[in-house]
C-alpha cells in the first residue's frame, strides 16, 4: 500500500510542478504581449525590426533598451514615435555603458 501512496504523491507533485511551470510561461507570454503592444505605439516599424534583431543577438541589451524606451514614455520625454536611427543611438549608448576598471600597477 505504501508503494501506491508514494506513487500517487510523486505523480501529484509532478502535476503541480507542471502546472506551476505552465502558469509561469503564461505570465511571461502575457508580459511579452503587453511589451509588443506598447512598442507598437512607441516605435516605427523599422525601429521595432531593429529591436527584434537585437533581441536575437543580445537579449540583455534588448531588455535594457525596452526599459529605457518605456521609461522615456512614462516620464513624458517621448513626444513622438522613435525611428530606427534614434533606436540605433539608444542601443549604442546602452552597449557602451560598461563598468570602469581601475588597474593598479
Order of alpha helices (4+ residues) and beta strands (2+ residues): alpha-alpha-alpha-alpha
